[in-house]
Every structure is written in C-alpha cells, then in structure tokens.
Amino acid sequence: MALPSSELTPDNCVFVMIDHQVGLMQFLSSIDPMLLKNNILGHAKTAKALDIPVVMGTSWPLGPNGPTMPELTALFPEVSVIDRPFVNFWNDETSRKAVEATGRKKLVISGLATEVCAAFPALAALRDGYEVYVVMDASADFNPFIQDVTTTRLASAGVIVTTWIAVLAELAANTEVNGKHIGRLLSEHMGQYQAAMNNFLGTAQNADAVRAGVGLTGHPPIPMATD
C-alpha cells in the first residue's frame, strides 16, 4: 500500500460517493446491510460535519440499481447526484469534472459495488496523479471473497485502503476541537461506541457537560443529535 504524502485534512480532500443506491443495497452481501447503512451514513456525516466537498453519482437509477439512498439526498440537498451512462465513474466527463472543480488532489472514494464502482475510478484517478483512499466498509460487494480480492488489488496498485472511522479520526485530528464530531458520529453509527457512551452518560459525574458538548439531548439511551 502507498504511503500517503500527508495526512487527510478537511481542506485537502473531496469525498466521492459512487452508486450508493437502494437497489444495490439489497444484494451486496459482503457486509451486514444495517452495518453497511450505518457505515455509509457515518462516513457521509463526516463530510457534512467537517464541511468537506462531496460528489455523488449513480448508474442505472431507473433500472435494478435504483435511486440514491434517500438518507444521503436528505443529508446533502445542495449536491446534485450525477447520473452517468458509463460503468467507470472516471470515464464520465461530467463526473470527473465535478471532482476536478473542487481543486482537491486527495480523493476519498466509496461505492457500491466495491470491485467496480469504487475500484475502477480509484485506479483511473491514481493513474491521473491523484492520491486515492477507498473506504472499504462504506463499500460492499456480492460476497466477502470479492471484497478481499478487490482490497488486495487496490492496495497493490497504490490505493490507500481504509475505513470510515479511520477517516473520521484522521480528519478530526484534535479532540479538543472536533471531539464532538467523533462522539456524535460514533454514538449514532457504531453500536459498540453507543453502548459505551450510554454507560458513561448514565454513570459519570460529568455526564451533563459531555452530553452538552457532544450535542446530544435527553438521557440514555442516546437519542439522535438535533441537527
């Protein structure tokens, strides 16, 4: 795997979210579907929280792939989802120019299915001189074997394979500044962390201060954040 030239920051990357479509969600079984949904939303909310540009695309939305997840279009009402005829996102001029328009050279890519929708543009962008990250757990495939093969292929080519929590932590960087984002997003979309946070908020003397700082409301179990 390639060594990144520098750390990810909110100012140097763009999230490229490809084909997170409701039809594809139904038959890509390399990961539990509810876990996949939480990973995708946690990853997307990372971009929202840290004001990172997002490019979204679809393929064959009027066919079996279906439309983009409604949670994503609700989260980014200002982002126009690009429907393309090309299998490879990077071969579609409108899609590629949307990425180029951000001026960012670090691409954080996720997509369904991983072996095509994420891997093809990742490799193409790598050839064009971009530094490419693929968020493997916000992507999925037909079975774990294909996902493993794709991970090996990407890493061997020089793509940085990663996960949504690793991306969140690297971008947040400083818990005194961005700890609220880590606390909220992990509490909402990582079950183990939600359990730990519930336990903490139910027992710690400084629970009220932490609850207010993270932006949660009420009492355990943790409700969704207000915004």
URSULNOR-V234806 format. One record per residue. N is the residue number from 1. SS is DSSP state (alpha for helix, beta for strand, coil for the rest). PHI is phi in radians with two decimals (NA if undefined). D_CENTER is the distance of its C-alpha to the mean C-alpha in whole Angstrom. Layout:
n:N ss:SS phi:PHI d_center:D_CENTER
n:N ss:SS phi:PHI d_center:D_CENTER
//
This chain:
n:1 ss:coil phi:NA d_center:20
n:2 ss:coil phi:-1.21 d_center:20
n:3 ss:coil phi:-1.51 d_center:21
n:4 ss:coil phi:-1.04 d_center:18
n:5 ss:coil phi:-1.22 d_center:21
n:6 ss:coil phi:-2.86 d_center:20
n:7 ss:coil phi:-1.27 d_center:17
n:8 ss:coil phi:-1.18 d_center:14
n:9 ss:coil phi:-2.36 d_center:15
n:10 ss:coil phi:-1.06 d_center:14
n:11 ss:coil phi:-1.69 d_center:17
n:12 ss:coil phi:-2.09 d_center:16
n:13 ss:beta phi:-2.36 d_center:12
n:14 ss:beta phi:-2.31 d_center:11
n:15 ss:beta phi:-1.55 d_center:7
n:16 ss:beta phi:-1.97 d_center:8
n:17 ss:beta phi:-1.89 d_center:7
n:18 ss:beta phi:-1.96 d_center:10
n:19 ss:coil phi:1.05 d_center:12
n:20 ss:coil phi:-1.43 d_center:10
n:21 ss:beta phi:-1.95 d_center:14
n:22 ss:alpha phi:-1.15 d_center:16
n:23 ss:alpha phi:-1.16 d_center:18
n:24 ss:alpha phi:-1.12 d_center:16
n:25 ss:alpha phi:-1.04 d_center:15
n:26 ss:coil phi:-1.37 d_center:18
n:27 ss:coil phi:-2.24 d_center:19
n:28 ss:coil phi:-1.69 d_center:17
n:29 ss:coil phi:-1.81 d_center:18
n:30 ss:coil phi:-1.21 d_center:17
n:31 ss:coil phi:-2.53 d_center:15
n:32 ss:coil phi:-0.95 d_center:16
n:33 ss:alpha phi:-1.09 d_center:15
n:34 ss:alpha phi:-1.24 d_center:15
n:35 ss:alpha phi:-1.12 d_center:13
n:36 ss:alpha phi:-1.04 d_center:10
n:37 ss:alpha phi:-1.01 d_center:10
n:38 ss:alpha phi:-1.15 d_center:10
n:39 ss:alpha phi:-1.13 d_center:7
n:40 ss:alpha phi:-1.10 d_center:5
n:41 ss:alpha phi:-1.22 d_center:7
n:42 ss:alpha phi:-1.08 d_center:7
n:43 ss:alpha phi:-1.13 d_center:3
n:44 ss:alpha phi:-1.10 d_center:5
n:45 ss:alpha phi:-1.18 d_center:8
n:46 ss:alpha phi:-1.09 d_center:7
n:47 ss:alpha phi:-1.08 d_center:8
n:48 ss:alpha phi:-1.09 d_center:11
n:49 ss:alpha phi:-1.15 d_center:12
n:50 ss:coil phi:-1.82 d_center:13
n:51 ss:coil phi:1.01 d_center:14
n:52 ss:coil phi:-1.73 d_center:11
n:53 ss:coil phi:-1.10 d_center:12
n:54 ss:beta phi:-2.22 d_center:10
n:55 ss:beta phi:-2.04 d_center:11
n:56 ss:beta phi:-2.17 d_center:11
n:57 ss:beta phi:-2.45 d_center:14
n:58 ss:beta phi:-2.33 d_center:15
n:59 ss:beta phi:-2.27 d_center:18
n:60 ss:coil phi:0.93 d_center:21
n:61 ss:coil phi:-1.20 d_center:20
n:62 ss:coil phi:-1.56 d_center:24
n:63 ss:coil phi:-1.80 d_center:24
n:64 ss:coil phi:-1.16 d_center:23
n:65 ss:coil phi:-1.16 d_center:19
n:66 ss:coil phi:1.32 d_center:19
n:67 ss:coil phi:-1.36 d_center:18
n:68 ss:beta phi:-1.06 d_center:14
n:69 ss:coil phi:-0.84 d_center:13
n:70 ss:alpha phi:-1.08 d_center:15
n:71 ss:alpha phi:-1.10 d_center:13
n:72 ss:alpha phi:-1.30 d_center:11
n:73 ss:alpha phi:-1.17 d_center:14
n:74 ss:alpha phi:-1.25 d_center:15
n:75 ss:alpha phi:-1.24 d_center:13
n:76 ss:coil phi:-2.17 d_center:13
n:77 ss:coil phi:-1.13 d_center:17
n:78 ss:coil phi:-1.49 d_center:17
n:79 ss:coil phi:-1.67 d_center:15
n:80 ss:coil phi:-1.44 d_center:17
n:81 ss:coil phi:-1.31 d_center:16
n:82 ss:beta phi:-1.60 d_center:17
n:83 ss:beta phi:-1.56 d_center:19
n:84 ss:beta phi:-2.22 d_center:20
n:85 ss:coil phi:-1.54 d_center:23
n:86 ss:coil phi:-1.47 d_center:22
n:87 ss:coil phi:-1.11 d_center:20
n:88 ss:coil phi:-1.49 d_center:19
n:89 ss:alpha phi:-0.85 d_center:17
n:90 ss:alpha phi:-1.24 d_center:18
n:91 ss:alpha phi:-1.46 d_center:22
n:92 ss:coil phi:-1.59 d_center:21
n:93 ss:alpha phi:-1.05 d_center:23
n:94 ss:alpha phi:-1.10 d_center:21
n:95 ss:alpha phi:-1.15 d_center:18
n:96 ss:alpha phi:-1.11 d_center:19
n:97 ss:alpha phi:-1.18 d_center:20
n:98 ss:alpha phi:-1.12 d_center:18
n:99 ss:alpha phi:-1.22 d_center:16
n:100 ss:alpha phi:-1.06 d_center:19
n:101 ss:coil phi:-1.13 d_center:20
n:102 ss:coil phi:-1.30 d_center:17
n:103 ss:coil phi:1.30 d_center:20
n:104 ss:coil phi:-1.60 d_center:17
n:105 ss:coil phi:-1.84 d_center:17
n:106 ss:beta phi:-1.84 d_center:14
n:107 ss:beta phi:-1.83 d_center:11
n:108 ss:beta phi:-1.85 d_center:8
n:109 ss:beta phi:-1.83 d_center:8
n:110 ss:beta phi:-2.43 d_center:6
n:111 ss:beta phi:-3.05 d_center:9
n:112 ss:beta phi:-2.10 d_center:11
n:113 ss:coil phi:-1.59 d_center:14
n:114 ss:alpha phi:-1.01 d_center:13
n:115 ss:alpha phi:-1.13 d_center:16
n:116 ss:alpha phi:-2.07 d_center:17
n:117 ss:alpha phi:-1.14 d_center:14
n:118 ss:alpha phi:-1.64 d_center:12
n:119 ss:alpha phi:-1.22 d_center:15
n:120 ss:alpha phi:-1.04 d_center:17
n:121 ss:alpha phi:-1.19 d_center:16
n:122 ss:alpha phi:-1.07 d_center:14
n:123 ss:alpha phi:-1.20 d_center:18
n:124 ss:alpha phi:-1.14 d_center:20
n:125 ss:alpha phi:-1.15 d_center:18
n:126 ss:alpha phi:-1.05 d_center:19
n:127 ss:alpha phi:-1.11 d_center:22
n:128 ss:coil phi:-1.54 d_center:22
n:129 ss:coil phi:1.68 d_center:22
n:130 ss:coil phi:-1.44 d_center:18
n:131 ss:beta phi:-1.68 d_center:16
n:132 ss:beta phi:-2.12 d_center:13
n:133 ss:beta phi:-1.97 d_center:11
n:134 ss:beta phi:-2.09 d_center:9
n:135 ss:beta phi:-1.53 d_center:6
n:136 ss:alpha phi:-1.20 d_center:9
n:137 ss:alpha phi:-1.56 d_center:8
n:138 ss:alpha phi:-1.81 d_center:5
n:139 ss:coil phi:-2.28 d_center:8
n:140 ss:beta phi:-2.76 d_center:12
n:141 ss:coil phi:-2.46 d_center:15
n:142 ss:coil phi:-1.20 d_center:19
n:143 ss:coil phi:-2.79 d_center:20
n:144 ss:alpha phi:-1.07 d_center:19
n:145 ss:alpha phi:-1.06 d_center:22
n:146 ss:alpha phi:-1.09 d_center:20
n:147 ss:alpha phi:-1.07 d_center:16
n:148 ss:alpha phi:-1.15 d_center:19
n:149 ss:alpha phi:-1.07 d_center:20
n:150 ss:alpha phi:-1.15 d_center:17
n:151 ss:alpha phi:-1.03 d_center:16
n:152 ss:alpha phi:-1.11 d_center:20
n:153 ss:alpha phi:-1.06 d_center:20
n:154 ss:alpha phi:-1.13 d_center:17
n:155 ss:alpha phi:-1.11 d_center:18
n:156 ss:alpha phi:-1.13 d_center:22
n:157 ss:alpha phi:-1.40 d_center:21
n:158 ss:coil phi:1.94 d_center:20
n:159 ss:coil phi:-1.33 d_center:16
n:160 ss:beta phi:-1.58 d_center:14
n:161 ss:beta phi:-1.54 d_center:12
n:162 ss:beta phi:-2.68 d_center:10
n:163 ss:coil phi:-2.29 d_center:8
n:164 ss:alpha phi:-1.17 d_center:6
n:165 ss:alpha phi:-1.23 d_center:9
n:166 ss:alpha phi:-1.08 d_center:11
n:167 ss:alpha phi:-1.12 d_center:8
n:168 ss:alpha phi:-1.00 d_center:9
n:169 ss:alpha phi:-1.13 d_center:13
n:170 ss:alpha phi:-1.15 d_center:13
n:171 ss:alpha phi:-1.25 d_center:12
n:172 ss:alpha phi:-1.15 d_center:14
n:173 ss:coil phi:1.19 d_center:17
n:174 ss:coil phi:-2.27 d_center:20
n:175 ss:alpha phi:-1.21 d_center:20
n:176 ss:alpha phi:-1.20 d_center:23
n:177 ss:alpha phi:-1.63 d_center:21
n:178 ss:alpha phi:-2.10 d_center:18
n:179 ss:alpha phi:-1.02 d_center:18
n:180 ss:alpha phi:-1.07 d_center:18
n:181 ss:alpha phi:-1.22 d_center:14
n:182 ss:alpha phi:-1.07 d_center:14
n:183 ss:alpha phi:-1.08 d_center:17
n:184 ss:alpha phi:-1.21 d_center:16
n:185 ss:alpha phi:-1.22 d_center:12
n:186 ss:alpha phi:-1.24 d_center:13
n:187 ss:alpha phi:-1.15 d_center:16
n:188 ss:alpha phi:-1.39 d_center:14
n:189 ss:alpha phi:-2.23 d_center:12
n:190 ss:coil phi:-2.27 d_center:13
n:191 ss:alpha phi:-1.00 d_center:17
n:192 ss:alpha phi:-1.10 d_center:19
n:193 ss:alpha phi:-1.23 d_center:18
n:194 ss:alpha phi:-1.06 d_center:19
n:195 ss:alpha phi:-1.10 d_center:22
n:196 ss:alpha phi:-1.13 d_center:23
n:197 ss:alpha phi:-1.15 d_center:22
n:198 ss:alpha phi:-1.05 d_center:25
n:199 ss:alpha phi:-1.08 d_center:27
n:200 ss:alpha phi:-1.12 d_center:27
n:201 ss:alpha phi:-1.17 d_center:27
n:202 ss:alpha phi:-1.49 d_center:30
n:203 ss:alpha phi:-2.25 d_center:32
n:204 ss:coil phi:-1.32 d_center:32
n:205 ss:coil phi:-1.19 d_center:34
n:206 ss:coil phi:-1.74 d_center:32
n:207 ss:alpha phi:-1.06 d_center:29
n:208 ss:alpha phi:-1.09 d_center:30
n:209 ss:alpha phi:-1.16 d_center:29
n:210 ss:alpha phi:-1.18 d_center:26
n:211 ss:alpha phi:-1.01 d_center:25
n:212 ss:alpha phi:-1.18 d_center:26
n:213 ss:alpha phi:-1.18 d_center:24
n:214 ss:alpha phi:-1.40 d_center:21
n:215 ss:coil phi:1.64 d_center:21
n:216 ss:coil phi:-1.51 d_center:22
n:217 ss:coil phi:-2.19 d_center:25
n:218 ss:coil phi:1.30 d_center:28
n:219 ss:coil phi:-2.28 d_center:28
n:220 ss:coil phi:-0.98 d_center:27
n:221 ss:coil phi:-1.21 d_center:25
n:222 ss:coil phi:-1.08 d_center:22
n:223 ss:coil phi:-1.42 d_center:22
n:224 ss:coil phi:-1.16 d_center:19
n:225 ss:coil phi:-1.11 d_center:19
n:226 ss:coil phi:-1.38 d_center:21
n:227 ss:coil phi:-2.38 d_center:19
//
